Amino acid sequence: MKGRIFSGMRPTGRLHIGHLSVLENWVKLQDEYECVFGIVDWHALTTAFDNPEEVRKNIKEMLLDWLSAGIDPNKSIIMVQSHVKQHAELHLLLSMITPLSWLERVPTYKDQIQQLGKQGKDISTYGFLGYPLLMAADILVYKADTVPVGEDQLPHLEFTREIARRFNYLYQKEVFPEPQAILSKIPLLPGIDKRKMSKSYDNYIAMASDLAEIQAKVRLMVTDPNRIKKNDPGNPEVCVVHTYHQIYNPTEVEDIGETCKKGSIGCVACKKILAEKLANYLSPIMERRNYYSERPELLDEILEEGSKKAQVLTEKTLEEVRDVMGV
């Protein structure tokens, strides 16, 4: 019997190629697990509550990105969090048994308040404090036993396990499994300026980029600052272009690195090769995206069908939870 996975993303805008390795991992997991993938729009509202129209618009954009990366609605359930009200009900019921101190000690809580506070964003809200519990409800409502995560997300998953243990202990019934992590070995792809890739820095390459966009972004990539002239020896280890070659041009990266060190290839030529390789890599993704973009009715059908399937699964869980809690 296959295990069950739940994972999700907040619809905060166009996905960039830093997200692509996560999605490619999801694509592989579809054949090994029963997968539920959620566009978690309520989570987006914890920080974008003052811009709901943007969240709503980004739902379809995210779905397009997922489908273009190869997420298959015939293999996986694709749903929108707010379309499956059982998520909210389980979150409410679990909030009755969750100690406040558990939420306050989540590592990212104070950090996020400070970081977003510097941007002029006030997120000292009940919803933001409780988002780890909503995340736990997202996982537990499907009785997911496995969650693909990066190492930075392990504290959130441990919090989910603690909630499952507490619920099962309080009501003396094994309602929820304790979900285990699949640690995703995903390469960290820097932004074109060598900082963390982020929409807020405008240093990203969107998954849905065409050749012209890719070329424009690659031209801006940071190279060896000590290399002034075309024939100067370069240091590939400090060059963002070389990092991208390692991922998107593995067959040529060694040769390119050596010619760079000898000063036999200039940065302009090196960037031109990368832009072509990157465009070739993203080409089938763009083809799938165009296919679905031209069929908006298909997007509606996928989300409607996914939500129906998700409601069936989650309602079974809620019936059990209501029974043991006496509501």
C-alpha positions in Angstrom: 0.0 0.0 0.0 1.4 3.4 -1.0 2.1 6.0 1.7 0.4 9.4 1.5 2.1 12.7 1.0 0.8 16.2 1.5 2.8 19.3 0.5 1.9 22.8 -0.5 3.0 26.2 -1.6 1.7 29.7 -0.9 0.4 31.5 -4.0 2.6 34.6 -3.8 3.5 35.1 -7.4 5.2 33.6 -10.4 7.4 30.7 -9.4 11.1 31.0 -10.3 13.6 28.3 -11.3 14.7 28.0 -7.7 11.3 26.3 -7.1 11.7 24.0 -10.1 13.9 21.4 -8.3 11.2 21.2 -5.6 8.5 20.6 -8.2 10.7 18.0 -10.1 11.0 16.1 -6.8 7.2 16.2 -6.4 6.9 14.8 -10.0 9.0 11.8 -9.0 7.1 11.2 -5.8 3.8 11.0 -7.7 4.8 7.5 -8.9 5.8 6.3 -5.4 3.1 7.8 -3.2 -0.5 8.9 -3.1 0.1 12.6 -3.3 -2.0 15.7 -2.4 -0.6 19.0 -3.4 -2.2 22.1 -2.0 -2.2 25.7 -3.2 -2.4 27.1 0.3 -4.1 30.5 -0.1 -5.1 30.9 3.6 -1.4 30.7 4.4 -0.7 33.5 1.9 -3.3 35.7 3.6 -1.3 35.5 6.9 1.1 38.0 5.4 -0.9 39.3 2.4 -4.3 39.9 4.2 -4.3 43.4 2.8 -3.9 42.2 -0.8 -6.5 39.4 -1.4 -6.9 40.1 -5.1 -3.2 39.3 -5.7 -3.6 36.1 -3.8 -6.6 35.1 -5.8 -4.9 35.9 -9.1 -1.8 33.9 -8.2 -3.8 30.7 -7.6 -4.2 30.1 -11.4 -0.6 31.2 -12.0 0.7 28.6 -9.5 -1.5 25.9 -11.0 0.0 26.7 -14.4 3.5 26.5 -13.0 2.8 23.1 -11.3 1.3 21.6 -14.4 4.1 22.9 -16.6 6.6 21.3 -14.3 4.9 17.9 -14.7 2.5 17.6 -11.8 -0.2 15.3 -13.2 -3.8 15.7 -12.0 -4.4 12.1 -13.1 -1.8 10.9 -10.6 -2.2 13.5 -7.8 -4.8 15.5 -6.1 -4.3 19.2 -6.8 -6.5 21.4 -4.5 -6.9 24.9 -3.2 -6.8 25.1 0.5 -9.8 27.5 0.9 -11.9 25.2 -1.3 -11.7 22.4 1.3 -13.3 23.8 4.4 -12.3 20.7 6.4 -8.8 22.3 6.7 -10.3 25.2 8.7 -12.4 23.0 10.8 -9.5 20.8 11.9 -7.4 23.8 12.5 -10.1 25.2 14.8 -10.5 21.9 16.7 -6.8 21.4 17.1 -6.5 24.9 18.4 -8.5 23.8 21.5 -5.7 21.5 22.5 -2.6 23.4 21.4 -0.6 25.2 24.2 0.1 28.8 23.3 3.8 28.3 24.3 4.2 25.7 21.5 3.3 28.3 18.9 5.5 31.0 20.4 8.6 28.8 20.4 8.4 28.0 16.6 11.9 29.2 15.4 10.6 31.2 12.4 7.9 33.1 14.3 9.9 36.0 15.9 12.4 36.1 13.0 9.5 36.6 10.5 7.9 39.3 12.6 11.1 41.2 12.8 12.0 40.8 9.1 8.6 41.8 7.8 8.4 44.5 10.4 11.4 46.1 8.8 9.5 46.1 5.6 6.6 48.0 7.3 4.4 45.0 7.6 2.6 44.4 10.8 1.9 40.6 11.2 1.5 40.5 14.9 -1.9 38.8 14.3 -3.6 35.7 15.6 -3.5 34.2 12.1 0.3 34.5 11.8 0.9 33.1 15.3 -1.3 30.2 14.4 0.0 29.4 10.9 2.1 26.4 12.1 -1.0 24.9 13.5 -2.9 25.5 10.2 0.1 23.8 8.5 -0.2 20.9 10.8 -3.9 20.7 10.1 -3.2 20.7 6.3 -1.0 17.6 6.8 -3.1 15.7 9.4 -6.5 16.2 7.8 -5.2 13.9 5.0 -3.6 11.5 7.5 -0.4 12.0 5.5 2.4 9.8 6.8 5.2 11.5 4.7 6.1 15.1 4.0 8.9 16.2 1.6 10.7 19.1 3.3 14.0 20.9 3.4 16.1 20.9 6.6 14.8 24.4 7.5 11.3 23.1 7.6 12.0 20.2 10.0 10.9 22.2 13.1 7.4 22.7 11.5 7.1 19.0 10.9 8.2 18.1 14.4 5.5 20.5 15.7 3.0 18.6 13.5 4.1 15.3 15.1 3.7 16.8 18.6 0.2 17.8 17.8 -0.6 14.3 16.5 0.9 12.7 19.6 -1.0 15.1 22.0 -4.3 14.5 20.2 -3.9 10.7 20.2 -2.9 10.7 23.9 -5.7 13.0 25.0 -8.5 11.0 23.3 -6.8 7.6 23.7 -7.2 6.8 20.1 -4.7 6.6 17.2 -6.4 9.0 14.9 -3.4 10.6 13.3 -0.1 9.1 12.1 3.1 11.0 13.0 4.3 12.1 9.6 7.9 11.5 8.7 10.1 13.7 6.6 11.6 13.0 3.2 14.6 15.3 3.2 14.8 16.8 -0.3 18.3 17.0 -1.6 17.7 20.2 -3.5 20.6 22.3 -4.8 20.6 25.9 -3.5 20.3 28.1 -6.6 21.5 31.6 -6.0 19.9 34.6 -7.5 21.6 36.3 -10.5 23.2 38.7 -8.0 24.5 35.9 -5.8 22.1 36.6 -3.0 19.2 34.3 -2.2 16.9 34.1 -5.1 13.8 36.1 -4.3 11.0 38.0 -6.0 11.6 40.9 -3.6 15.2 41.3 -4.8 14.1 40.9 -8.5 17.1 38.6 -8.9 15.2 35.6 -10.1 14.5 33.8 -13.4 10.8 32.9 -13.7 9.9 29.3 -14.7 7.8 30.8 -17.4 10.6 32.8 -19.0 11.0 32.9 -22.8 14.4 33.1 -24.5 14.5 36.9 -24.4 13.8 37.1 -20.7 16.4 34.4 -20.0 19.1 36.2 -22.0 18.4 39.5 -20.3 18.6 37.9 -16.8 21.8 35.9 -17.7 23.5 39.0 -19.0 23.0 40.6 -15.5 24.6 37.6 -13.7 27.5 38.3 -11.3 30.9 37.0 -12.5 34.4 37.0 -11.1 34.9 40.7 -10.0 38.6 40.4 -10.4 38.3 39.5 -14.1 38.6 42.8 -15.9 39.5 41.9 -19.5 38.2 39.1 -21.7 41.5 37.2 -21.6 42.1 37.5 -17.9 42.2 34.2 -16.0 38.9 33.7 -14.1 37.9 32.0 -10.9 34.7 29.9 -11.6 34.2 29.2 -7.9 33.0 32.8 -7.3 31.0 33.1 -10.5 27.2 32.7 -10.5 27.2 31.7 -14.1 29.4 28.7 -13.3 27.0 27.6 -10.6 24.2 27.6 -13.1 26.4 25.7 -15.6 26.8 23.0 -12.9 23.1 22.4 -12.8 21.9 23.1 -16.3 25.0 22.2 -18.4 26.7 19.4 -16.5 28.3 17.8 -19.6 30.3 20.9 -20.5 30.8 22.6 -17.1 34.2 21.1 -16.5 35.6 22.2 -19.8 34.1 25.6 -19.4 35.6 25.9 -16.0 39.0 25.1 -17.3 38.9 27.5 -20.2 37.7 30.2 -17.8 40.7 29.6 -15.6 43.0 29.9 -18.7 41.2 33.1 -19.9 40.3 31.2 -23.1 36.6 32.1 -22.9 35.1 35.5 -22.1 32.2 36.1 -19.8 29.9 37.2 -22.6 30.4 33.9 -24.5 30.0 31.9 -21.4 26.7 33.6 -20.6 25.5 33.0 -24.1 26.1 29.3 -23.8 24.3 29.2 -20.4 21.3 31.2 -21.8 20.9 28.6 -24.6 21.2 25.7 -22.2 18.7 27.2 -19.8 16.2 28.0 -22.6 16.4 24.4 -23.8 15.9 23.1 -20.3 12.8 25.3 -19.8 11.4 24.7 -23.3 9.2 21.7 -22.5 8.0 23.5 -19.4 6.9 26.4 -21.5 5.2 24.1 -24.0 3.1 22.5 -21.3 2.4 25.9 -19.8 1.2 27.3 -23.1 -1.0 24.2 -23.6 -2.9 24.8 -20.3 -2.9 28.6 -20.7 -4.9 28.2 -23.9 -7.4 26.0 -22.1 -8.6 27.9 -19.0 -11.7 25.7 -18.7 -9.3 22.8 -18.0 -7.7 24.6 -15.1 -11.1 25.1 -13.5 -11.9 21.4 -14.0 -8.6 20.3 -12.4 -9.2 22.4 -9.3 -12.9 21.5 -9.0 -12.1 17.8 -9.4 -9.2 18.0 -7.0 -11.2 19.8 -4.4 -14.0 17.2 -4.6 -11.5 14.3 -4.1 -9.8 16.2 -1.2 -13.2 16.8 0.5 -13.9 13.1 0.5 -10.6 12.3 2.1 -10.8 15.1 4.7 -14.4 14.5 5.6 -13.5 11.0 6.7 -10.9 12.3 9.0 -13.2 15.0 10.4 -15.9 12.5 11.1 -13.4 10.6 13.3 -12.2 13.7 15.0 -15.7 15.0 15.7 -16.6 11.6 17.2 -13.7 11.4 19.6 -14.1 15.1 20.6 -17.8 14.8 21.1 -18.8 17.5 18.7 
